[in-house]
């Protein structure tokens, strides 16, 4: 399943790296892509949307509904 989320708190590559590392630790089999310019996070995963949102919020980012 591909999950695409708008994360307005992404400001730079450091933010992107923080989210990427958190997702890689949580779901090593998942594939993540973070676009800093559009603030879009795309994840190919077997995890639920709720689980993915929780991981992103735990590293200090906000998610737009």
C-alpha positions in Angstrom: 0.0 0.0 0.0 1.2 3.5 -0.8 0.5 6.2 1.8 0.9 9.8 0.9 0.8 12.5 3.6 1.2 16.3 3.6 3.6 17.2 6.3 3.7 21.1 6.5 6.3 21.1 9.2 9.0 19.9 6.8 11.4 22.9 6.4 14.6 21.4 5.1 16.6 18.3 4.3 17.3 17.7 8.0 13.6 17.3 8.6 13.4 14.9 5.7 16.2 12.9 7.0 14.7 12.7 10.5 11.4 11.4 9.1 13.2 9.0 6.8 15.3 7.5 9.6 12.3 7.2 11.9 10.4 5.3 9.2 13.3 3.1 8.3 13.7 2.1 12.0 9.9 1.5 12.3 9.5 -0.4 9.0 12.8 -1.5 7.5 11.0 -3.2 4.6 9.1 0.0 3.7 10.2 2.5 1.0 10.0 6.2 1.8 10.3 9.3 -0.2 10.2 12.8 1.2 9.9 15.9 -1.1 11.0 18.9 0.9 9.6 21.4 -1.7 6.1 20.1 -1.7 6.2 18.8 1.9 4.9 15.4 0.8 5.9 12.1 2.4 5.2 8.9 0.4 5.6 5.5 1.9 5.1 2.1 0.4 4.4 -0.1 3.5 2.2 -2.8 5.0 1.7 -0.6 8.1 -1.6 1.4 8.7 -2.0 5.1 8.0 -2.5 5.6 11.8 0.8 3.8 12.6 2.7 5.9 10.0 1.2 9.2 11.2 2.2 8.3 14.8 5.8 7.7 13.8 6.0 11.1 12.0 4.4 12.9 14.9 6.7 11.2 17.4 9.7 12.9 15.7 8.0 16.3 16.1 6.2 16.9 12.8 2.6 17.8 12.0 0.4 16.1 9.4 -2.3 17.9 7.4 -5.5 16.1 6.9 
